[in-house]
Amino acid sequence: MNELRDLELMLDSRSPLIIVETLEEQRLLRICLQISMKSIRPFYRWSITEGVRPLGIDVEADADTMDPASILRHIKLSAQAGVYILLDFHPYLTDAVHVRLIKEIAQQRESMNKTLLFVSHAFPIPAEVKHFCATFELILPNQAQIKNIINEEIKAWSQRNQGARLKADRDALDKLANNLGGISVTHVRRLVRHAIEDDNAITHSDLPELMRAKHMLMSHDGIIHFEYDTARFADVAGLATLKAWLEKRKPALLGKSSRIDQPKGIMLLGVQGCGKSLVAKAVAGQFGLPLLRLDFASLYGKYYGETEKNLAQALQVAEVMAPCVLWMDELEKGIAPSGTDEGLSRRVLGSLLSWMAERKSPVFVVATSNDITQLPPELVRKGRLDEIFFVDLPDEDNRRRIFSIHLRQRNLAPGGFGLQQLAQHSEGFSGSEIEQLVVSGLYAGAAGQLDTAILLAEIERTRPLSVVMQEQIASLRQWAASRTVTAH
């Protein structure tokens, strides 16, 4: 990765407008400053609070250019070539005068050699100037770059403390570098600095708190979330076929087998409430890998291109975090074909399919769906994913195990209940419905007491989904019987 060289080439390519969407403004300005030192064109920076001034030179800014229209007119009328870095200009794009001035500056590019470089956390590009624009991305640091940041912060701490030597555990430093992927350079530096300043050391005791802070940062935008506590596979009743399938592929995913192709992922279908989400978490626990959840509901943005950008950023995080498990929950809500979104669903699908086909990093996809008939065939065919598993309603033996699990989770001894009787009477209940029987029974019992009779009474009062939606559930199970592999 050579961001300086990439931006330098983009500036030399004579693109009149360059868009940089980032929260790392200072990092971008440092890169621009390095380029400016060997460029014959002057670089300027502008903000609404200061106006325009030369980049990297401590002189008083021109107060007459603080207004957005004023700076754009200043640039348009200037006879001097230059790169103008406009910070947080996005709120002013609703003004037709501003958009027209930007367009006129872009049209001068060949004769005047002026470039506008817009730097904002988000920049909705007006349609009038879209064809003039190029985009530049500050990409996430890799492991080697994270190690350099750690070493820089250790050296800076030593200089601040008159050459003192920082207490640092080598194994802890390696684990820190391995686990800080997926966040920006600024956040990596901030977390490392916090770990050092907390106790003037970097040891294994710093890692849990750093990981919690990192995962909060990753989930902040609401698009991709880190599932901090993945379920243990012991907490999922049944699924023997799926467990055995995953175990066979674990060495290849973790790079311990060079002779077998790396597994791509699975699709989980099933009756609602049968534990597809729990299974997705449990897959990460089975592999011993971090779990990222891609929230398709938060993926869609209101501006043109924003949704595709959100998807690309989420997939980039997954690539940096690899090896990991990427859970795409209720996939049909994000990419089901639609004739009312001007092709957006198809573009999202195209981007996702390209990534699934071309990725080389060990990212294991677990996609869940409640209605596979809404998904396009090119997504569910073999090659994109390895297998489609159907999570059916639990049989009698698994219902007994599910009762046992939920009783233990509430500090109740399963041996004190008639589990076999409960399992026999709860035919057609899903795992989540059995859990709710236990919860309702605790409320129904005096002072939170619970026994078999109370649970049997709750079973009699409850109509499970398999009864309420009998026809739909029967149709789904019939469809899956000849088209999927049973997970049990």
C-alpha positions as CSV (number, residue, x, y, z in Angstrom):
1,M,0.0,0.0,0.0
2,N,1.4,3.4,-1.0
3,E,-1.3,6.0,-0.5
4,L,1.0,8.9,-1.1
5,R,2.0,7.5,-4.6
6,D,-1.6,6.7,-5.4
7,L,-2.9,10.1,-4.6
8,E,0.0,11.7,-6.4
9,L,-0.9,9.7,-9.6
10,M,-4.5,10.8,-9.2
11,L,-3.6,14.4,-9.0
12,D,-1.3,14.1,-12.0
13,S,-4.1,12.4,-14.0
14,R,-5.8,15.8,-14.4
15,S,-9.0,14.9,-12.6
16,P,-10.6,18.3,-11.8
17,L,-12.6,17.0,-8.8
18,I,-11.3,14.4,-6.3
19,I,-13.5,13.1,-3.5
20,V,-12.1,11.7,-0.2
21,E,-14.6,10.4,2.3
22,T,-12.8,9.9,5.5
23,L,-12.8,10.6,9.2
24,E,-9.0,10.8,9.2
25,E,-8.7,14.4,8.0
26,Q,-5.3,15.0,9.5
27,R,-3.9,11.9,8.0
28,L,-5.1,13.0,4.6
29,L,-3.6,16.4,5.1
30,R,-0.2,14.9,6.0
31,I,-0.2,12.9,2.8
32,C,-1.1,16.1,0.8
33,L,1.7,18.0,2.6
34,Q,4.3,15.4,1.5
35,I,3.1,15.6,-2.1
36,S,3.2,19.4,-2.0
37,M,6.8,19.4,-1.0
38,K,7.9,18.0,-4.4
39,S,5.2,19.5,-6.5
40,I,5.5,22.6,-8.6
41,R,1.8,23.4,-8.0
42,P,0.9,25.1,-4.8
43,F,-1.5,23.4,-2.3
44,Y,-4.1,25.3,-0.4
45,R,-6.5,24.3,2.4
46,W,-9.9,25.9,3.1
47,S,-12.4,25.6,5.9
48,I,-15.6,27.6,6.8
49,T,-14.0,28.8,10.0
50,E,-10.6,30.0,8.6
51,G,-10.9,30.6,4.9
52,V,-8.1,29.7,2.6
53,R,-4.4,29.6,3.3
54,P,-1.3,27.7,1.9
55,L,-1.0,24.1,3.1
56,G,1.7,23.6,5.8
57,I,2.5,27.3,6.0
58,D,1.6,29.1,9.3
59,V,0.3,32.3,7.9
60,E,-3.0,34.1,8.5
61,A,-5.8,32.8,6.4
62,D,-7.8,35.0,4.0
63,A,-10.9,35.9,6.0
64,D,-12.6,37.1,2.8
65,T,-12.8,33.6,1.5
66,M,-14.6,32.0,4.5
67,D,-17.9,32.0,2.7
68,P,-18.3,28.9,0.4
69,A,-19.3,31.0,-2.6
70,S,-16.4,33.4,-2.0
71,I,-13.8,30.6,-2.1
72,L,-15.2,29.1,-5.2
73,R,-15.2,32.4,-7.0
74,H,-11.7,33.1,-5.7
75,I,-10.5,29.8,-7.2
76,K,-12.4,30.3,-10.5
77,L,-11.0,33.8,-11.0
78,S,-7.4,33.0,-9.9
79,A,-4.9,32.8,-12.7
80,Q,-2.7,30.5,-10.7
81,A,-2.7,26.7,-10.9
82,G,-3.1,24.8,-7.7
83,V,-4.7,22.1,-5.6
84,Y,-7.4,23.4,-3.3
85,I,-8.3,21.1,-0.4
86,L,-11.9,22.0,0.7
87,L,-12.7,20.6,4.2
88,D,-16.2,19.6,5.1
89,F,-17.8,21.2,2.1
90,H,-20.7,18.7,1.9
91,P,-23.3,20.9,3.7
92,Y,-23.1,23.5,0.9
93,L,-23.9,21.2,-2.0
94,T,-27.6,22.0,-1.8
95,D,-27.0,25.5,-3.1
96,A,-27.3,25.7,-6.9
97,V,-24.8,28.6,-7.1
98,H,-22.1,26.5,-5.4
99,V,-22.7,23.5,-7.6
100,R,-22.6,25.7,-10.7
101,L,-19.3,27.3,-9.6
102,I,-17.8,23.8,-8.9
103,K,-18.8,22.8,-12.4
104,E,-17.3,25.9,-14.0
105,I,-14.0,25.3,-12.2
106,A,-14.0,21.7,-13.4
107,Q,-14.5,22.8,-16.9
108,Q,-11.4,25.1,-16.7
109,R,-9.2,22.1,-15.7
110,E,-7.4,21.6,-19.0
111,S,-6.5,25.3,-19.4
112,M,-6.0,26.4,-15.8
113,N,-4.7,23.2,-14.1
114,K,-6.8,23.6,-10.9
115,T,-7.9,20.7,-8.8
116,L,-10.6,20.7,-6.1
117,L,-10.0,18.0,-3.4
118,F,-13.0,17.6,-1.2
119,V,-12.4,16.0,2.2
120,S,-15.5,15.1,4.3
121,H,-16.9,12.2,6.3
122,A,-19.4,11.9,3.5
123,F,-19.8,13.7,0.2
124,P,-23.0,13.2,-1.9
125,I,-21.8,14.1,-5.4
126,P,-24.3,16.3,-7.3
127,A,-25.3,14.8,-10.6
128,E,-24.2,17.9,-12.5
129,V,-20.5,17.3,-11.7
130,K,-20.4,13.5,-11.2
131,H,-18.6,12.9,-14.5
132,F,-15.8,15.2,-13.4
133,C,-15.1,13.3,-10.2
134,A,-12.6,10.7,-9.1
135,T,-12.6,9.1,-5.6
136,F,-9.6,8.3,-3.4
137,E,-9.8,6.1,-0.3
138,L,-7.6,5.9,2.7
139,I,-7.5,2.1,3.2
140,L,-7.2,0.3,6.5
141,P,-3.7,-0.6,7.8
142,N,-2.4,-4.1,7.4
143,Q,-0.5,-6.1,10.1
144,A,3.0,-4.8,9.1
145,Q,1.7,-1.2,9.3
146,I,0.1,-1.8,12.6
147,K,3.4,-3.1,14.0
148,N,5.1,0.1,12.7
149,I,2.5,2.2,14.5
150,I,3.0,0.3,17.8
151,N,6.8,0.8,17.5
152,E,6.3,4.5,16.8
153,E,4.2,4.9,19.9
154,I,6.6,3.0,22.1
155,K,9.5,5.2,20.8
156,A,7.4,8.4,21.4
157,W,6.6,7.2,25.0
158,S,10.3,6.6,25.6
159,Q,11.2,10.1,24.4
160,R,8.6,11.7,26.6
161,N,10.0,9.8,29.6
162,Q,13.7,10.7,29.2
163,G,14.7,7.5,27.4
164,A,13.0,5.1,29.8
165,R,12.4,1.6,28.4
166,L,8.8,0.5,28.1
167,K,7.8,-2.8,29.7
168,A,6.5,-4.7,26.7
169,D,5.7,-8.4,26.4
170,R,6.8,-9.6,22.9
171,D,4.0,-12.1,22.6
172,A,1.5,-9.5,23.7
173,L,2.9,-7.1,21.1
174,D,2.4,-9.7,18.3
175,K,-1.1,-10.5,19.4
176,L,-1.9,-6.8,19.6
177,A,-0.7,-6.3,16.0
178,N,-2.7,-9.4,14.8
179,N,-5.9,-8.2,16.4
180,L,-6.0,-4.5,15.6
181,G,-7.0,-5.0,12.0
182,G,-10.2,-3.6,10.7
183,I,-10.0,0.0,12.1
184,S,-8.3,3.1,10.8
185,V,-4.8,4.3,11.4
186,T,-6.0,7.0,13.8
187,H,-8.0,4.5,15.9
188,V,-5.1,2.0,16.0
189,R,-2.7,4.7,17.2
190,R,-5.2,6.0,19.8
191,L,-5.8,2.5,21.2
192,V,-2.1,1.7,21.4
193,R,-1.4,5.0,23.1
194,H,-4.2,4.3,25.6
195,A,-2.7,0.9,26.4
196,I,0.7,2.3,27.0
197,E,-0.4,5.3,29.1
198,D,-2.8,3.2,31.2
199,D,0.0,1.4,33.0
200,N,3.3,2.3,31.2
201,A,3.4,-1.1,29.7
202,I,1.9,-3.4,27.0
203,T,1.1,-6.8,28.4
204,H,-1.5,-9.5,27.9
205,S,-3.7,-7.8,30.5
206,D,-4.2,-4.9,28.1
207,L,-5.7,-7.1,25.3
208,P,-9.3,-7.7,26.5
209,E,-10.0,-4.0,27.1
210,L,-8.4,-3.0,23.8
211,M,-10.5,-5.6,21.9
212,R,-13.7,-4.4,23.5
213,A,-12.8,-0.8,22.5
214,K,-11.9,-1.9,19.0
215,H,-15.2,-3.8,18.6
216,M,-17.2,-0.8,19.7
217,L,-15.4,1.3,17.1
218,M,-16.2,-1.2,14.4
219,S,-19.9,-1.3,15.3
220,H,-20.2,2.4,15.5
221,D,-21.4,3.0,12.0
222,G,-24.2,0.4,12.3
223,I,-23.3,-1.4,9.1
224,I,-20.9,-4.1,10.3
225,H,-21.0,-5.3,13.9
226,F,-18.6,-7.4,15.9
227,E,-20.3,-10.2,17.8
228,Y,-18.2,-10.2,20.9
229,D,-19.5,-13.4,22.6
230,T,-20.0,-16.2,20.0
231,A,-22.2,-19.1,21.2
232,R,-20.5,-22.4,22.1
233,F,-21.6,-25.2,19.8
234,A,-22.6,-27.1,22.9
235,D,-25.4,-24.6,23.3
236,V,-27.0,-25.7,20.0
237,A,-29.0,-28.9,20.2
238,G,-28.6,-31.4,17.4
239,L,-27.2,-30.3,14.0
240,A,-24.8,-33.2,13.9
241,T,-24.6,-33.2,10.1
242,L,-23.6,-29.5,10.0
243,K,-21.1,-29.9,12.9
244,A,-19.4,-32.7,11.1
245,W,-19.3,-30.8,7.8
246,L,-17.7,-27.8,9.4
247,E,-15.1,-29.8,11.3
248,K,-13.9,-31.4,8.1
249,R,-13.3,-27.9,6.6
250,K,-11.8,-26.2,9.6
251,P,-8.1,-27.1,8.7
252,A,-8.5,-25.7,5.2
253,L,-10.1,-22.4,6.4
254,L,-7.3,-21.9,9.0
255,G,-4.5,-22.6,6.5
256,K,-3.5,-25.9,7.9
257,S,-4.2,-27.8,4.6
258,S,-2.6,-26.6,1.4
259,R,-4.0,-29.4,-0.8
260,I,-7.7,-28.5,-0.4
261,D,-9.5,-25.4,-1.6
262,Q,-10.5,-23.0,1.1
263,P,-14.2,-23.3,2.0
264,K,-16.4,-20.3,1.0
265,G,-19.4,-20.5,3.2
266,I,-22.9,-21.8,3.7
267,M,-26.5,-20.8,3.4
268,L,-28.8,-21.5,6.4
269,L,-32.5,-21.8,5.7
270,G,-35.2,-22.9,8.1
271,V,-38.4,-22.3,10.1
272,Q,-38.3,-19.1,12.0
273,G,-37.2,-19.5,15.6
274,C,-35.3,-22.7,14.9
275,G,-31.9,-21.1,15.7
276,K,-30.4,-20.0,12.4
277,S,-28.9,-16.9,14.1
278,L,-27.6,-19.0,17.0
279,V,-26.0,-21.4,14.5
280,A,-24.3,-18.5,12.7
281,K,-22.7,-17.5,16.0
282,A,-21.9,-21.1,16.8
283,V,-20.0,-21.6,13.5
284,A,-17.5,-18.9,14.6
285,G,-17.2,-20.7,18.0
286,Q,-16.6,-23.9,16.2
287,F,-13.8,-22.4,14.1
288,G,-12.5,-20.3,16.9
289,L,-12.7,-17.1,14.8
290,P,-14.1,-13.6,15.2
291,L,-17.7,-13.1,14.0
292,L,-18.7,-10.1,12.0
293,R,-22.4,-9.4,11.3
294,L,-23.3,-7.4,8.2
295,D,-26.5,-5.5,8.8
296,F,-28.3,-5.2,5.4
297,A,-31.0,-3.0,6.9
298,S,-28.3,-0.3,7.6
299,L,-26.5,-0.8,4.3
300,Y,-28.8,1.4,2.2
301,G,-28.1,5.1,2.0
302,K,-30.2,7.9,0.5
303,Y,-27.5,9.2,-1.8
304,Y,-26.4,7.8,-5.2
305,G,-23.5,5.4,-4.7
306,E,-23.7,5.5,-0.9
307,T,-25.0,1.9,-0.6
308,E,-22.4,0.4,-2.8
309,K,-19.7,2.3,-0.8
310,N,-21.1,1.0,2.5
311,L,-21.0,-2.6,1.2
312,A,-17.4,-2.1,-0.1
313,Q,-16.2,-0.7,3.3
314,A,-17.9,-3.6,5.2
315,L,-16.3,-6.2,3.0
316,Q,-13.0,-4.5,3.3
317,V,-13.2,-4.7,7.1
318,A,-14.0,-8.4,6.8
319,E,-10.9,-8.9,4.5
320,V,-8.7,-7.1,7.0
321,M,-10.1,-9.1,9.9
322,A,-9.5,-12.5,8.1
323,P,-9.6,-15.2,9.1
324,C,-13.1,-14.6,10.3
325,V,-16.7,-15.5,9.9
326,L,-19.0,-13.0,8.1
327,W,-22.6,-13.5,9.0
328,M,-25.1,-12.0,6.5
329,D,-28.4,-12.1,8.3
330,E,-31.7,-12.3,6.4
331,L,-30.0,-11.8,3.1
332,E,-33.3,-11.5,1.1
333,K,-34.0,-8.1,2.8
334,G,-30.9,-6.6,1.3
335,I,-30.6,-8.0,-2.2
336,A,-33.9,-9.5,-3.3
337,P,-34.7,-8.3,-6.8
338,S,-36.9,-5.2,-6.9
339,G,-38.3,-3.2,-9.8
340,T,-38.7,-0.1,-7.7
341,D,-35.2,0.8,-6.6
342,E,-33.7,1.9,-10.0
343,G,-31.4,-1.1,-10.2
344,L,-29.8,-0.6,-6.8
345,S,-30.5,-4.2,-5.6
346,R,-28.9,-5.5,-8.8
347,R,-25.8,-3.3,-8.3
348,V,-25.5,-4.4,-4.7
349,L,-25.9,-8.0,-5.8
350,G,-23.3,-7.6,-8.5
351,S,-20.7,-6.2,-6.0
352,L,-21.4,-9.0,-3.6
353,L,-21.1,-11.7,-6.2
354,S,-17.8,-10.3,-7.5
355,W,-16.4,-10.2,-4.0
356,M,-17.6,-13.8,-3.3
357,A,-16.0,-15.0,-6.5
358,E,-12.7,-13.2,-6.3
359,R,-11.8,-13.0,-2.6
360,K,-8.6,-14.9,-1.6
361,S,-8.6,-14.1,2.1
362,P,-10.1,-16.7,4.6
363,V,-13.5,-15.1,5.2
364,F,-16.2,-17.8,5.8
365,V,-19.7,-16.5,4.9
366,V,-22.7,-17.7,6.8
367,A,-25.8,-16.4,5.1
368,T,-29.2,-16.8,6.6
369,S,-32.6,-16.5,4.9
370,N,-36.2,-17.0,5.8
371,D,-37.3,-17.1,2.1
372,I,-34.8,-18.4,-0.4
373,T,-37.3,-18.1,-3.2
374,Q,-36.7,-14.3,-3.1
375,L,-33.0,-14.7,-3.7
376,P,-31.5,-14.7,-7.2
377,P,-30.2,-18.1,-8.4
378,E,-26.7,-16.8,-9.1
379,L,-26.2,-16.2,-5.4
380,V,-27.2,-19.6,-4.1
381,R,-25.6,-21.8,-6.7
382,K,-22.6,-23.9,-5.9
383,G,-19.3,-22.0,-6.2
384,R,-20.6,-18.9,-4.5
385,L,-21.3,-20.9,-1.4
386,D,-20.5,-24.5,-0.6
387,E,-23.7,-25.8,0.7
388,I,-27.3,-25.0,1.7
389,F,-28.4,-26.4,5.0
390,F,-32.0,-26.6,6.3
391,V,-32.6,-26.0,10.0
392,D,-35.9,-27.8,10.7
393,L,-38.1,-27.9,13.7
394,P,-36.4,-30.0,16.5
395,D,-37.3,-33.6,16.9
396,E,-38.3,-35.1,20.3
397,D,-34.8,-35.8,21.4
398,N,-33.6,-32.3,20.5
399,R,-36.6,-30.7,22.2
400,R,-35.6,-32.5,25.4
401,R,-32.1,-31.1,25.1
402,I,-33.4,-27.6,24.4
403,F,-35.5,-27.7,27.5
404,S,-32.4,-28.8,29.5
405,I,-30.3,-26.0,28.0
406,H,-32.7,-23.2,28.9
407,L,-33.4,-24.5,32.3
408,R,-29.7,-24.6,33.1
409,Q,-29.2,-21.1,31.8
410,R,-31.7,-20.0,34.5
411,N,-30.0,-21.9,37.2
412,L,-32.6,-24.6,37.3
413,A,-31.6,-28.3,37.6
414,P,-32.9,-30.1,34.5
415,G,-33.0,-33.3,36.6
416,G,-35.9,-32.0,38.6
417,F,-38.2,-31.8,35.5
418,G,-39.9,-34.4,33.4
419,L,-37.9,-33.6,30.3
420,Q,-39.2,-36.6,28.3
421,Q,-42.8,-35.7,29.0
422,L,-42.2,-32.0,28.1
423,A,-40.5,-33.1,24.8
424,Q,-43.4,-35.4,23.9
425,H,-46.0,-32.7,24.5
426,S,-44.2,-29.9,22.7
427,E,-44.2,-31.4,19.2
428,G,-44.1,-28.6,16.5
429,F,-42.4,-26.1,18.8
430,S,-39.2,-24.3,17.7
431,G,-36.2,-23.7,19.9
432,S,-37.1,-20.0,20.6
433,E,-40.7,-21.1,21.4
434,I,-39.4,-23.6,23.9
435,E,-37.3,-20.9,25.5
436,Q,-40.4,-18.7,25.8
437,L,-42.2,-21.6,27.5
438,V,-39.6,-21.5,30.2
439,V,-39.7,-17.7,30.5
440,S,-43.5,-17.7,30.7
441,G,-43.5,-20.5,33.2
442,L,-41.3,-18.6,35.5
443,Y,-43.7,-15.7,35.4
444,A,-46.7,-18.0,36.0
445,G,-45.1,-19.8,39.0
446,A,-45.4,-18.3,42.4
447,A,-42.3,-16.4,43.4
448,G,-40.6,-17.5,40.2
449,Q,-41.0,-21.2,41.1
450,L,-41.2,-23.6,38.1
451,D,-42.1,-27.2,37.7
452,T,-43.1,-29.7,35.0
453,A,-46.9,-29.1,35.6
454,I,-46.5,-25.3,35.0
455,L,-44.5,-25.9,31.8
456,L,-47.1,-28.4,30.5
457,A,-49.9,-25.8,31.2
458,E,-47.9,-23.2,29.2
459,I,-47.6,-25.7,26.3
460,E,-51.4,-26.2,26.3
461,R,-51.9,-22.4,26.2
462,T,-49.4,-21.8,23.4
463,R,-50.0,-22.2,19.6
464,P,-46.6,-22.5,18.0
465,L,-45.8,-21.0,14.6
466,S,-46.1,-24.5,13.0
467,V,-49.8,-24.4,13.9
468,V,-50.5,-20.7,13.3
469,M,-48.8,-20.8,9.8
470,Q,-49.3,-24.5,9.2
471,E,-49.6,-24.3,5.4
472,Q,-46.6,-22.0,4.9
473,I,-44.4,-24.1,7.2
474,A,-45.4,-27.3,5.5
475,S,-44.7,-25.8,2.1
476,L,-41.2,-24.7,3.2
477,R,-40.3,-28.1,4.6
478,Q,-41.5,-29.8,1.5
479,W,-39.5,-27.5,-0.7
480,A,-36.3,-28.0,1.4
481,A,-36.6,-31.8,1.5
482,S,-35.3,-32.3,-2.0
483,R,-33.2,-29.2,-2.4
484,T,-31.1,-28.8,0.7
485,V,-29.0,-30.8,3.2
486,T,-30.5,-31.2,6.6
487,A,-28.4,-29.7,9.4
488,H,-29.5,-32.3,11.9
